[in-house]
Amino acid sequence: MKIHRVAYAKINLNLHVVGRRADGYHELQSLVVFGQMGDTLKITSQDVGVDRLSIDGPFAHFLSAGEDNLALEALKKFRQKWPGALSGPMHIHLKKNLPVASGIGGGSADAAAVLSILKDQANIDIIDDELYALGLELGADVPVCLAGKSAIMAGIGEKITPVFDLPKLFCVLVNPMKSVSTAKVFANLERTDNAPLPPMPKDISTLSNFIGWLNDTRNDLEQAACKIVPEIEQILVEFNRDQHCIFTRMSGSGASVVALYATETGADNAALDLRKKWPHYWVQSAPIVR
C-alpha cells in the first residue's frame, strides 16, 4: 500500500468567539474554506519494523518526527480505536509545505489526511461520525479538515455544517514567518461572549452577497494577535490598498492573512508583488476548493 493525500490549507474567513464552557474550552463559530495548496502525505505499509514518520519540505526543520507530531499521533489513536484494522506497521512521509503555527491548519490538516487514508485502507467499515469524533480528540480543527470543503464550524469544532454554492474565488495567503501561540492569543482576548455569526444570505453564490456577509463578520482573535505580531496589521493594510482585493482578514489565530480575489490573475499578480515587497515572507496564491 502506498497512498498520497494533500492536506489543504484551512482558511478561517471569520472566527467568532461566542462563549467559554465550564471546562475552559471556547465556543467558536467560523466559516472555513480550503485553498488548493498544502502539505503532502504518503503512507506506505511495511512488512517489518514499527510505525514511523519522516519529514521533508521547506518547513520540515520546524517539526519533530517524534510521537508529539499530530500525524503520528493520529495513527496511534486510530490503532487504539480500531485494533487490528490495519495490517502491519506504517511509514508516514510528510512534505511540510505550509508554515507551522500559522493559523491555516498545519498539523490539524496533516492529522486529518492521515485519518482519511487509514479509513480507506482499514479492513473494517468505519463510520464518518466515529472518525470525526476521533479527530476532535486530536484538535478542534481536525473534524473540519476531515470534511475538506467549505463549512461552518461551531462549538469546540464538533459541529460541522457544509456550505454549498460559494462563488468562484481565488486567495492569496501571506505569513510574516512568525509563529503565534493560539493559547497566548486566547489568553489576551478582552471578552469571550461576543455576538454570533449573522445569518447567511439565501443566495450565497452571488459574489456581492457573499462578500457583503463576510464584511458583517469578524475574527475576534485578530486584535489580540496583532498585538503579538504587528506585521499582521501591516499585511491587512497592504491588501486593502489593492483595488483588485475584494476581502481580507487574518486566518485563525494568525499570523497568516488571507485575501480573496475574483480572478486568478488578480491573485497571482498580488502574490508576485508581495513576494517582491516582502521577500522573506511566505506568500502563496491558489483557487479556493469548491
Backbone as CSV, one residue per row, in Angstrom:
resi,resn,N_x,N_y,N_z,CA_x,CA_y,CA_z,C_x,C_y,C_z
1,MET,0.835,-1.197,0.000,0.000,0.000,0.000,0.869,1.246,0.000
2,LYS,0.564,2.178,-0.880,1.225,3.485,-0.897,0.179,4.507,-1.335
3,ILE,-0.280,5.325,-0.406,-1.380,6.250,-0.666,-0.929,7.678,-0.395
4,HIS,-1.277,8.609,-1.316,-0.946,10.020,-1.177,-2.203,10.834,-0.852
5,ARG,-2.026,11.906,-0.096,-3.074,12.895,0.129,-2.428,14.275,0.203
6,VAL,-3.195,15.288,-0.185,-2.799,16.676,0.045,-3.608,17.213,1.217
7,ALA,-2.917,17.729,2.208,-3.576,18.337,3.364,-3.727,19.830,3.065
8,TYR,-4.883,20.195,2.499,-5.090,21.567,2.040,-5.048,22.577,3.193
9,ALA,-4.595,23.783,2.869,-4.567,24.874,3.841,-5.986,25.217,4.272
10,LYS,-6.206,25.217,5.583,-7.509,25.573,6.152,-7.531,27.072,6.394
11,ILE,-8.565,27.738,5.907,-8.640,29.202,5.995,-9.922,29.592,6.729
12,ASN,-9.773,30.335,7.812,-10.930,30.898,8.516,-11.227,32.275,7.935
13,LEU,-12.359,32.397,7.246,-12.737,33.709,6.712,-13.379,34.582,7.775
14,ASN,-13.774,33.991,8.857,-14.204,34.718,10.051,-14.049,33.766,11.234
15,LEU,-14.105,34.309,12.435,-13.993,33.468,13.622,-14.574,34.238,14.793
16,HIS,-15.776,33.840,15.198,-16.448,34.492,16.315,-16.288,33.643,17.573
17,VAL,-15.783,34.250,18.626,-15.690,33.590,19.931,-16.948,33.960,20.699
18,VAL,-17.840,32.997,20.896,-19.181,33.310,21.405,-19.431,32.812,22.820
19,GLY,-18.445,32.185,23.435,-18.634,31.720,24.808,-17.462,30.894,25.281
20,ARG,-17.491,30.592,26.560,-16.474,29.720,27.142,-17.151,28.734,28.068
21,ARG,-16.869,27.461,27.874,-17.507,26.409,28.648,-16.851,26.264,30.018
22,ALA,-17.533,25.522,30.876,-17.027,25.316,32.230,-15.687,24.593,32.236
23,ASP,-15.453,23.764,31.194,-14.182,23.031,31.131,-13.043,23.856,30.536
24,GLY,-13.325,25.125,30.210,-12.288,26.011,29.711,-12.219,26.137,28.209
25,TYR,-12.893,25.235,27.486,-12.871,25.315,26.024,-13.739,26.470,25.537
26,HIS,-13.279,27.124,24.463,-14.023,28.235,23.890,-15.029,27.742,22.854
27,GLU,-16.194,28.363,22.859,-17.217,28.095,21.844,-16.969,29.037,20.665
28,LEU,-16.841,28.461,19.477,-16.492,29.230,18.289,-17.537,29.075,17.191
29,GLN,-17.562,30.023,16.289,-18.306,29.930,15.034,-17.395,30.473,13.930
30,SER,-17.237,29.717,12.851,-16.303,30.143,11.808,-16.676,29.536,10.471
31,LEU,-16.626,30.363,9.425,-16.714,29.822,8.071,-15.303,29.427,7.644
32,VAL,-15.133,28.142,7.353,-13.838,27.605,6.953,-13.888,27.227,5.479
33,VAL,-12.880,27.652,4.733,-12.710,27.229,3.348,-11.293,26.665,3.213
34,PHE,-10.997,26.112,2.045,-9.691,25.490,1.840,-9.060,26.005,0.557
35,GLY,-7.783,26.353,0.653,-7.025,26.766,-0.518,-6.336,25.563,-1.143
36,GLN,-6.267,25.530,-2.457,-5.666,24.390,-3.154,-4.138,24.459,-3.107
37,MET,-3.622,24.364,-1.903,-2.184,24.284,-1.615,-2.087,23.558,-0.290
38,GLY,-0.979,22.937,-0.011,-0.885,22.283,1.280,0.286,21.344,1.413
39,ASP,0.340,20.690,2.569,1.314,19.646,2.812,0.909,18.398,2.027
40,THR,1.854,17.543,1.724,1.530,16.264,1.097,1.966,15.138,2.026
41,LEU,1.126,14.110,2.088,1.418,12.957,2.930,1.364,11.684,2.100
42,LYS,2.283,10.789,2.397,2.312,9.477,1.764,2.417,8.433,2.869
43,ILE,1.535,7.456,2.853,1.588,6.379,3.841,1.876,5.068,3.123
44,THR,2.901,4.386,3.587,3.320,3.122,2.996,3.286,2.035,4.059
45,SER,2.656,0.911,3.754,2.650,-0.219,4.684,3.981,-0.957,4.587
46,GLN,4.430,-1.487,5.719,5.704,-2.186,5.787,5.498,-3.599,6.332
47,ASP,6.394,-4.488,5.975,6.300,-5.863,6.459,6.883,-6.010,7.862
48,VAL,7.889,-5.211,8.162,8.546,-5.304,9.463,8.778,-3.904,10.009
49,GLY,9.194,-3.867,11.291,9.506,-2.589,11.906,8.357,-2.057,12.739
50,VAL,8.398,-0.744,12.981,7.377,-0.076,13.781,6.854,1.120,13.004
51,ASP,5.724,1.665,13.451,5.196,2.881,12.838,6.230,4.001,12.961
52,ARG,6.414,4.755,11.876,7.385,5.837,11.931,6.955,6.977,11.021
53,LEU,7.571,8.128,11.254,7.269,9.337,10.495,8.572,9.945,10.000
54,SER,8.601,10.329,8.732,9.717,11.098,8.197,9.167,12.399,7.615
55,ILE,9.977,13.440,7.650,9.520,14.771,7.226,10.576,15.419,6.353
56,ASP,10.143,16.013,5.242,11.000,16.910,4.487,10.156,18.086,4.017
57,GLY,10.706,18.918,3.143,9.970,20.089,2.682,10.516,21.358,3.305
58,PRO,10.053,22.509,2.822,10.626,23.797,3.245,10.464,24.131,4.722
59,PHE,9.478,23.529,5.398,9.262,23.840,6.815,9.499,22.629,7.710
60,ALA,10.202,21.622,7.192,10.448,20.392,7.948,11.237,20.656,9.222
61,HIS,12.159,21.626,9.165,13.044,21.854,10.309,12.325,22.452,11.511
62,PHE,11.073,22.857,11.339,10.302,23.384,12.457,9.579,22.285,13.234
63,LEU,9.612,21.053,12.725,8.811,19.973,13.297,9.671,18.834,13.805
64,SER,9.122,18.139,14.792,9.714,16.898,15.269,9.014,15.725,14.588
65,ALA,9.763,14.663,14.323,9.164,13.442,13.767,8.838,12.448,14.863
66,GLY,8.833,12.920,16.109,8.537,12.057,17.239,7.048,11.924,17.507
67,GLU,6.715,11.310,18.623,5.323,10.995,18.946,4.468,12.229,19.196
68,ASP,5.109,13.402,19.398,4.330,14.614,19.615,3.815,15.206,18.309
69,ASN,4.217,14.642,17.167,3.698,15.114,15.886,2.284,14.592,15.693
70,LEU,1.359,15.469,15.297,-0.053,15.082,15.195,-0.293,14.010,14.144
71,ALA,0.515,13.961,13.098,0.336,12.926,12.077,0.581,11.547,12.670
72,LEU,1.648,11.413,13.446,1.945,10.132,14.088,0.954,9.837,15.207
73,GLU,0.536,10.887,15.916,-0.469,10.717,16.964,-1.794,10.236,16.377
74,ALA,-2.134,10.716,15.182,-3.364,10.264,14.527,-3.312,8.764,14.242
75,LEU,-2.183,8.287,13.769,-2.017,6.857,13.514,-2.132,6.063,14.814
76,LYS,-1.505,6.554,15.875,-1.559,5.875,17.172,-2.990,5.774,17.680
77,LYS,-3.732,6.876,17.612,-5.111,6.872,18.101,-6.000,5.982,17.231
78,PHE,-5.742,5.959,15.932,-6.514,5.097,15.037,-6.325,3.636,15.435
79,ARG,-5.101,3.239,15.703,-4.836,1.850,16.114,-5.513,1.530,17.444
80,GLN,-5.489,2.488,18.365,-6.126,2.259,19.667,-7.636,2.118,19.533
81,LYS,-8.225,2.916,18.643,-9.684,2.900,18.459,-10.128,1.651,17.718
82,TRP,-9.355,1.261,16.690,-9.738,0.110,15.873,-8.566,-0.871,15.776
83,PRO,-8.284,-1.581,16.874,-7.154,-2.511,16.852,-7.392,-3.619,15.822
84,GLY,-6.356,-3.908,15.061,-6.469,-4.955,14.051,-7.012,-4.482,12.722
85,ALA,-7.411,-3.187,12.623,-7.971,-2.684,11.365,-6.907,-2.467,10.308
86,LEU,-5.654,-2.319,10.743,-4.552,-2.089,9.816,-3.609,-3.286,9.841
87,SER,-3.059,-3.612,8.699,-2.139,-4.746,8.621,-0.698,-4.243,8.589
88,GLY,0.051,-4.550,9.612,1.463,-4.222,9.645,1.768,-2.788,10.009
89,PRO,3.044,-2.492,10.263,3.479,-1.129,10.593,3.358,-0.202,9.392
90,MET,3.291,1.101,9.678,3.116,2.113,8.645,4.254,3.131,8.676
91,HIS,4.626,3.591,7.497,5.579,4.693,7.372,4.830,5.883,6.792
92,ILE,4.751,6.957,7.570,4.146,8.211,7.112,5.267,9.131,6.659
93,HIS,5.165,9.619,5.435,6.118,10.630,4.983,5.361,11.929,4.742
94,LEU,5.814,12.980,5.398,5.170,14.289,5.340,6.099,15.277,4.635
95,LYS,5.605,15.885,3.580,6.313,17.002,2.961,5.661,18.272,3.466
96,LYS,6.384,19.001,4.314,5.825,20.155,5.014,6.005,21.412,4.174
97,ASN,4.938,21.775,3.463,4.956,22.948,2.589,4.362,24.187,3.236
98,LEU,3.543,24.000,4.280,2.870,25.124,4.938,3.638,25.532,6.190
99,PRO,3.712,26.828,6.470,4.371,27.269,7.706,3.628,26.750,8.932
100,VAL,4.366,26.528,10.009,3.776,25.961,11.222,3.253,27.077,12.120
101,ALA,2.277,26.711,12.980,1.684,27.666,13.929,1.281,28.953,13.223
102,SER,0.574,28.785,12.092,0.318,29.931,11.224,-1.165,30.228,11.008
103,GLY,-2.062,29.488,11.672,-3.491,29.763,11.553,-4.148,29.211,10.306
104,ILE,-3.473,28.281,9.602,-4.060,27.712,8.374,-4.071,26.182,8.399
105,GLY,-4.273,25.638,9.583,-4.479,24.186,9.659,-3.257,23.431,10.095
106,GLY,-2.211,23.467,9.287,-0.958,22.846,9.663,-1.111,21.415,10.133
107,GLY,-0.793,21.196,11.416,-0.849,19.854,11.989,-2.226,19.240,11.945
108,SER,-3.275,20.057,12.083,-4.642,19.524,12.045,-4.966,18.946,10.679
109,ALA,-4.571,19.656,9.620,-4.810,19.153,8.266,-4.006,17.887,8.009
110,ASP,-2.778,17.835,8.522,-1.963,16.636,8.363,-2.608,15.446,9.075
111,ALA,-3.066,15.659,10.308,-3.710,14.584,11.062,-4.968,14.092,10.354
112,ALA,-5.749,15.033,9.814,-6.969,14.657,9.095,-6.643,13.832,7.860
113,ALA,-5.572,14.208,7.140,-5.184,13.449,5.956,-4.779,12.028,6.324
114,VAL,-4.055,11.878,7.437,-3.672,10.539,7.892,-4.909,9.713,8.219
115,LEU,-5.829,10.280,8.981,-7.052,9.546,9.339,-7.845,9.147,8.101
116,SER,-7.913,10.037,7.126,-8.651,9.756,5.898,-8.029,8.581,5.140
117,ILE,-6.697,8.566,5.031,-6.013,7.464,4.349,-6.246,6.151,5.091
118,LEU,-6.100,6.181,6.411,-6.238,4.953,7.198,-7.657,4.395,7.118
119,LYS,-8.651,5.283,7.122,-10.039,4.829,6.985,-10.225,4.084,5.667
120,ASP,-9.674,4.631,4.589,-9.829,3.998,3.275,-9.114,2.662,3.195
121,GLN,-8.040,2.484,3.969,-7.248,1.265,3.886,-7.575,0.247,4.978
122,ALA,-8.422,0.617,5.919,-8.770,-0.307,7.007,-9.556,-1.500,6.475
123,ASN,-9.396,-2.616,7.146,-10.117,-3.821,6.718,-11.476,-3.960,7.392
124,ILE,-11.963,-2.856,7.983,-13.300,-2.801,8.552,-13.976,-1.524,8.071
125,ASP,-15.305,-1.487,8.152,-16.041,-0.270,7.809,-16.034,0.681,8.998
126,ILE,-15.678,1.917,8.752,-15.609,2.929,9.804,-16.581,4.044,9.476
127,ILE,-17.451,4.354,10.413,-18.460,5.394,10.230,-17.791,6.766,10.326
128,ASP,-18.197,7.669,9.438,-17.591,9.007,9.414,-17.703,9.707,10.765
129,ASP,-18.866,9.589,11.420,-19.052,10.260,12.708,-18.033,9.788,13.739
130,GLU,-17.690,8.500,13.700,-16.696,7.980,14.637,-15.309,8.528,14.314
131,LEU,-15.019,8.660,13.028,-13.727,9.207,12.622,-13.624,10.679,13.017
132,TYR,-14.717,11.428,12.853,-14.729,12.836,13.227,-14.538,12.989,14.738
133,ALA,-15.170,12.113,15.512,-15.029,12.168,16.968,-13.582,11.888,17.373
134,LEU,-12.951,10.943,16.694,-11.544,10.668,16.965,-10.687,11.873,16.583
135,GLY,-11.020,12.498,15.460,-10.290,13.684,15.037,-10.370,14.803,16.055
136,LEU,-11.529,14.972,16.677,-11.719,16.031,17.668,-10.801,15.828,18.868
137,GLU,-10.474,14.579,19.175,-9.543,14.304,20.264,-8.145,14.846,19.952
138,LEU,-7.837,14.950,18.662,-6.527,15.442,18.238,-6.464,16.959,18.172
139,GLY,-7.597,17.592,17.912,-7.613,19.048,17.819,-8.932,19.551,17.279
140,ALA,-9.278,20.801,17.625,-10.566,21.374,17.256,-10.750,21.502,15.750
141,ASP,-9.639,21.690,15.007,-9.736,21.891,13.560,-9.731,20.587,12.757
142,VAL,-9.443,19.473,13.400,-9.316,18.219,12.647,-10.632,17.797,11.990
143,PRO,-11.795,17.857,12.680,-13.036,17.445,12.007,-13.332,18.236,10.735
144,VAL,-13.171,19.556,10.765,-13.471,20.341,9.560,-12.446,20.049,8.473
145,CYS,-11.218,19.729,8.854,-10.216,19.341,7.863,-10.545,17.973,7.272
146,LEU,-11.155,17.098,8.042,-11.627,15.822,7.515,-12.719,16.047,6.479
147,ALA,-13.597,17.020,6.742,-14.658,17.339,5.776,-14.037,17.855,4.481
148,GLY,-13.039,18.722,4.597,-12.240,19.146,3.453,-12.917,20.084,2.481
149,LYS,-14.103,20.577,2.818,-14.806,21.521,1.956,-15.411,22.623,2.812
150,SER,-15.882,23.671,2.153,-16.415,24.827,2.870,-17.477,24.414,3.878
151,ALA,-17.377,24.952,5.096,-18.317,24.576,6.150,-18.294,25.618,7.256
152,ILE,-19.402,25.689,7.995,-19.450,26.449,9.231,-19.035,25.497,10.347
153,MET,-17.989,25.856,11.044,-17.520,25.093,12.196,-18.035,25.786,13.453
154,ALA,-18.600,25.013,14.373,-19.164,25.617,15.577,-18.873,24.741,16.784
155,GLY,-19.237,25.269,17.961,-18.949,24.565,19.208,-17.455,24.612,19.476
156,ILE,-16.882,23.465,19.821,-15.428,23.383,20.010,-14.790,22.692,18.802
157,GLY,-15.537,22.678,17.681,-15.058,22.057,16.453,-15.846,20.841,16.045
158,GLU,-16.786,20.418,16.913,-17.529,19.179,16.653,-18.747,19.379,15.755
159,LYS,-19.193,20.618,15.581,-20.387,20.888,14.772,-19.958,21.394,13.405
160,ILE,-20.187,20.585,12.380,-19.762,20.914,11.020,-20.982,20.978,10.115
161,THR,-21.254,22.146,9.544,-22.383,22.319,8.635,-21.852,22.711,7.262
162,PRO,-21.980,21.835,6.264,-21.449,22.157,4.933,-22.094,23.418,4.360
163,VAL,-21.313,24.175,3.623,-21.795,25.364,2.925,-21.572,25.146,1.431
164,PHE,-22.650,25.174,0.681,-22.570,24.888,-0.749,-22.719,26.180,-1.568
165,ASP,-22.325,26.092,-2.826,-22.570,27.148,-3.819,-21.866,28.460,-3.523
166,LEU,-20.687,28.395,-2.902,-19.911,29.630,-2.772,-19.475,30.097,-4.162
167,PRO,-19.322,31.400,-4.348,-18.840,31.879,-5.652,-17.415,31.409,-5.914
168,LYS,-17.026,31.404,-7.168,-15.665,31.025,-7.530,-14.705,32.099,-7.027
169,LEU,-13.712,31.680,-6.252,-12.812,32.629,-5.613,-11.374,32.133,-5.674
170,PHE,-10.459,33.074,-5.577,-9.036,32.780,-5.516,-8.466,33.512,-4.299
171,CYS,-7.451,32.927,-3.704,-6.918,33.516,-2.478,-5.419,33.743,-2.576
172,VAL,-4.966,34.682,-1.769,-3.544,34.875,-1.513,-3.348,34.755,-0.009
173,LEU,-2.402,33.922,0.395,-2.060,33.765,1.803,-0.665,34.335,2.037
174,VAL,-0.540,35.125,3.104,0.748,35.718,3.460,1.022,35.436,4.930
175,ASN,2.219,34.938,5.213,2.649,34.741,6.595,3.989,35.454,6.787
176,PRO,4.112,36.280,7.824,5.344,37.048,8.025,6.486,36.228,8.621
177,MET,6.319,34.919,8.614,7.324,33.987,9.147,7.547,34.203,10.643
178,LYS,6.418,34.444,11.310,6.416,34.494,12.764,5.270,33.612,13.246
179,SER,5.593,32.654,14.115,4.560,31.773,14.647,3.821,32.474,15.781
180,VAL,2.568,32.075,15.970,1.735,32.669,17.013,1.167,31.552,17.874
181,SER,1.312,31.678,19.157,0.743,30.708,20.093,-0.760,30.931,20.204
182,THR,-1.540,29.924,19.810,-3.001,30.038,19.917,-3.420,30.280,21.356
183,ALA,-2.781,29.591,22.284,-3.129,29.756,23.699,-2.878,31.184,24.159
184,LYS,-1.784,31.776,23.696,-1.455,33.154,24.090,-2.463,34.141,23.517
185,VAL,-2.902,33.899,22.277,-3.896,34.782,21.664,-5.203,34.723,22.449
186,PHE,-5.651,33.510,22.757,-6.900,33.382,23.520,-6.755,34.013,24.905
187,ALA,-5.585,33.878,25.507,-5.371,34.457,26.838,-5.464,35.975,26.817
188,ASN,-5.188,36.590,25.652,-5.219,38.048,25.536,-6.554,38.598,25.058
189,LEU,-7.551,37.737,24.890,-8.877,38.205,24.477,-9.488,39.088,25.555
190,GLU,-10.120,40.173,25.124,-10.787,41.053,26.077,-12.096,40.454,26.568
191,ARG,-12.770,39.698,25.694,-14.020,39.059,26.096,-14.232,37.791,25.275
192,THR,-15.016,36.883,25.821,-15.269,35.606,25.151,-16.759,35.363,24.908
193,ASP,-17.560,36.410,25.056,-19.008,36.273,24.858,-19.482,37.212,23.756
194,ASN,-18.820,37.145,22.613,-19.118,38.045,21.508,-20.356,37.594,20.729
195,ALA,-20.856,38.488,19.879,-22.049,38.206,19.081,-21.777,37.067,18.093
196,PRO,-22.775,36.233,17.824,-22.596,35.111,16.891,-22.539,35.585,15.444
197,LEU,-22.249,34.639,14.538,-22.285,34.943,13.113,-23.685,35.372,12.706
198,PRO,-23.822,36.367,11.844,-25.146,36.730,11.331,-25.652,35.646,10.384
199,PRO,-26.956,35.592,10.143,-27.487,34.602,9.199,-26.860,34.778,7.819
200,MET,-26.601,33.670,7.174,-26.009,33.715,5.842,-27.099,33.982,4.805
201,PRO,-26.832,34.793,3.777,-27.842,35.040,2.735,-28.279,33.742,2.067
202,LYS,-29.521,33.717,1.596,-30.020,32.521,0.919,-29.239,32.252,-0.362
203,ASP,-28.925,33.311,-1.105,-28.168,33.144,-2.346,-26.717,33.532,-2.083
204,ILE,-25.955,32.580,-1.561,-24.570,32.848,-1.223,-23.663,32.755,-2.446
205,SER,-24.210,32.262,-3.569,-23.399,32.112,-4.778,-23.115,33.455,-5.457
206,THR,-23.888,34.473,-5.110,-23.660,35.808,-5.655,-22.498,36.469,-4.931
207,LEU,-21.509,36.911,-5.675,-20.296,37.447,-5.071,-20.592,38.602,-4.128
208,SER,-21.458,39.523,-4.560,-21.759,40.688,-3.720,-22.440,40.271,-2.419
209,ASN,-23.330,39.273,-2.481,-23.991,38.778,-1.271,-22.987,38.148,-0.314
210,PHE,-22.101,37.357,-0.870,-21.148,36.649,-0.029,-20.162,37.610,0.632
211,ILE,-19.586,38.510,-0.147,-18.629,39.458,0.416,-19.322,40.407,1.394
212,GLY,-20.557,40.793,1.074,-21.315,41.636,1.994,-21.510,40.956,3.339
213,TRP,-21.806,39.646,3.298,-21.969,38.887,4.542,-20.645,38.797,5.298
214,LEU,-19.568,38.508,4.585,-18.260,38.426,5.242,-17.903,39.737,5.933
215,ASN,-18.236,40.848,5.296,-17.920,42.158,5.884,-18.710,42.442,7.152
216,ASP,-19.788,41.704,7.359,-20.580,41.847,8.583,-20.095,40.903,9.686
217,THR,-19.027,40.170,9.409,-18.481,39.228,10.389,-17.111,39.706,10.861
218,ARG,-16.480,38.908,11.740,-15.221,39.346,12.354,-14.294,38.141,12.526
219,ASN,-13.061,38.449,12.881,-12.197,37.470,13.525,-11.887,38.041,14.903
220,ASP,-12.497,37.474,15.920,-12.357,38.019,17.271,-10.952,37.844,17.843
221,LEU,-10.119,37.072,17.167,-8.741,36.874,17.631,-7.768,37.872,16.999
222,GLU,-8.241,38.600,16.002,-7.344,39.429,15.201,-6.637,40.504,16.029
223,GLN,-7.388,41.221,16.838,-6.795,42.314,17.611,-5.737,41.804,18.573
224,ALA,-6.035,40.699,19.253,-5.072,40.133,20.202,-3.818,39.648,19.481
225,ALA,-3.986,39.038,18.307,-2.842,38.536,17.546,-1.983,39.681,17.021
226,CYS,-2.619,40.772,16.602,-1.864,41.921,16.079,-0.972,42.541,17.149
227,LYS,-1.370,42.451,18.406,-0.533,42.975,19.488,0.723,42.132,19.655
228,ILE,0.620,40.849,19.330,1.765,39.946,19.444,2.657,40.048,18.213
229,VAL,2.008,40.112,17.024,2.733,40.196,15.753,2.185,41.382,14.969
230,PRO,2.758,42.579,15.114,2.240,43.772,14.424,2.251,43.654,12.906
231,GLU,3.086,42.776,12.369,3.140,42.595,10.915,1.795,42.169,10.336
232,ILE,0.955,41.530,11.137,-0.367,41.099,10.666,-1.159,42.304,10.173
233,GLU,-1.185,43.352,10.981,-1.929,44.555,10.608,-1.330,45.206,9.368
234,GLN,-0.022,45.182,9.239,0.635,45.758,8.066,0.221,45.021,6.788
235,ILE,0.109,43.701,6.883,-0.310,42.903,5.719,-1.755,43.225,5.362
236,LEU,-2.611,43.335,6.362,-4.010,43.687,6.115,-4.126,45.042,5.419
237,VAL,-3.347,46.000,5.884,-3.354,47.341,5.271,-2.902,47.257,3.818
238,GLU,-1.883,46.471,3.546,-1.360,46.342,2.186,-2.412,45.747,1.254
239,PHE,-3.121,44.716,1.704,-4.179,44.125,0.877,-5.307,45.127,0.623
240,ASN,-5.651,45.914,1.631,-6.730,46.887,1.471,-6.382,47.987,0.472
241,ARG,-5.109,48.153,0.176,-4.687,49.130,-0.837,-4.845,48.581,-2.256
242,ASP,-4.983,47.268,-2.375,-5.066,46.621,-3.680,-6.505,46.715,-4.191
243,GLN,-6.723,47.423,-5.273,-8.077,47.626,-5.790,-8.720,46.335,-6.272
244,HIS,-7.915,45.302,-6.535,-8.463,44.028,-7.001,-8.811,43.077,-5.849
245,CYS,-8.354,43.393,-4.651,-8.674,42.571,-3.477,-10.099,42.875,-3.031
246,ILE,-10.916,41.834,-2.906,-12.322,42.051,-2.545,-12.610,41.769,-1.074
247,PHE,-11.636,41.172,-0.365,-11.831,40.889,1.065,-10.501,40.437,1.652
248,THR,-10.219,40.865,2.891,-9.013,40.389,3.567,-9.271,40.266,5.058
249,ARG,-8.604,39.263,5.667,-8.770,39.030,7.107,-7.662,38.093,7.588
250,MET,-7.340,38.175,8.855,-6.439,37.196,9.440,-7.144,35.851,9.520
251,SER,-6.424,34.770,9.285,-6.987,33.426,9.370,-6.678,32.805,10.731
252,GLY,-7.685,32.219,11.353,-7.493,31.520,12.619,-6.913,32.428,13.682
253,SER,-5.889,31.920,14.374,-5.238,32.708,15.414,-3.981,33.403,14.890
254,GLY,-3.796,33.392,13.552,-2.668,34.083,12.937,-1.412,33.216,12.926
255,ALA,-0.339,33.732,12.320,-0.215,35.086,11.828,-0.505,35.200,10.335
256,SER,-1.056,34.148,9.707,-1.351,34.221,8.279,-2.548,35.119,8.014
257,VAL,-2.450,35.864,6.910,-3.541,36.726,6.451,-3.987,36.219,5.098
258,VAL,-5.308,36.191,4.883,-5.870,35.758,3.603,-6.513,36.946,2.910
259,ALA,-6.369,36.987,1.599,-7.080,37.960,0.775,-7.795,37.201,-0.326
260,LEU,-9.017,37.637,-0.663,-9.803,36.992,-1.705,-9.819,37.850,-2.963
261,TYR,-9.830,37.155,-4.097,-9.857,37.802,-5.406,-10.884,37.094,-6.289
262,ALA,-11.476,37.864,-7.191,-12.480,37.296,-8.095,-11.845,36.567,-9.262
263,THR,-10.565,36.876,-9.564,-9.892,36.266,-10.709,-8.558,35.677,-10.291
264,GLU,-8.148,34.645,-11.014,-6.849,34.028,-10.752,-5.717,34.996,-11.063
265,THR,-5.893,35.792,-12.120,-4.866,36.771,-12.491,-4.652,37.786,-11.381
266,GLY,-5.750,38.262,-10.797,-5.645,39.222,-9.706,-4.876,38.662,-8.521
267,ALA,-5.176,37.392,-8.168,-4.492,36.760,-7.042,-3.012,36.531,-7.353
268,ASP,-2.735,36.027,-8.553,-1.340,35.741,-8.919,-0.497,37.019,-8.971
269,ASN,-1.071,38.084,-9.523,-0.337,39.357,-9.597,-0.066,39.924,-8.202
270,ALA,-1.069,39.801,-7.328,-0.886,40.288,-5.959,0.223,39.507,-5.255
271,ALA,0.221,38.189,-5.430,1.252,37.363,-4.801,2.635,37.737,-5.323
272,LEU,2.727,37.969,-6.624,4.009,38.344,-7.220,4.524,39.662,-6.642
273,ASP,3.633,40.636,-6.527,4.022,41.942,-5.982,4.462,41.831,-4.520
274,LEU,3.752,41.007,-3.746,4.067,40.898,-2.328,5.368,40.135,-2.089
275,ARG,5.670,39.181,-2.955,6.967,38.496,-2.836,8.117,39.474,-3.064
276,LYS,7.909,40.429,-3.964,8.937,41.446,-4.201,9.038,42.402,-3.010
277,LYS,7.894,42.749,-2.434,7.873,43.693,-1.315,8.432,43.052,-0.053
278,TRP,8.037,41.786,0.185,8.456,41.075,1.392,9.112,39.751,1.001
279,PRO,10.332,39.781,0.530,10.968,38.560,0.023,11.169,37.476,1.075
280,HIS,11.134,37.844,2.343,11.347,36.862,3.400,10.034,36.326,3.975
281,TYR,8.905,36.818,3.471,7.607,36.301,3.895,7.234,35.089,3.047
282,TRP,6.328,34.286,3.586,5.737,33.185,2.818,4.486,33.713,2.120
283,VAL,4.458,33.639,0.818,3.331,34.165,0.022,2.918,33.123,-1.008
284,GLN,1.645,32.750,-1.017,1.146,31.763,-1.979,-0.241,32.162,-2.473
285,SER,-0.527,31.880,-3.730,-1.866,32.096,-4.290,-2.425,30.764,-4.767
286,ALA,-3.750,30.634,-4.722,-4.393,29.385,-5.125,-5.892,29.589,-5.237
287,PRO,-6.568,28.724,-6.004,-8.037,28.735,-6.001,-8.570,28.236,-4.649
288,ILE,-9.765,28.660,-4.327,-10.484,28.111,-3.174,-11.165,26.823,-3.612
289,VAL,-11.031,25.768,-2.807,-11.673,24.490,-3.122,-13.187,24.672,-3.120
290,ARG,-13.847,24.136,-4.149,-15.308,24.266,-4.238,-15.950,22.884,-4.116
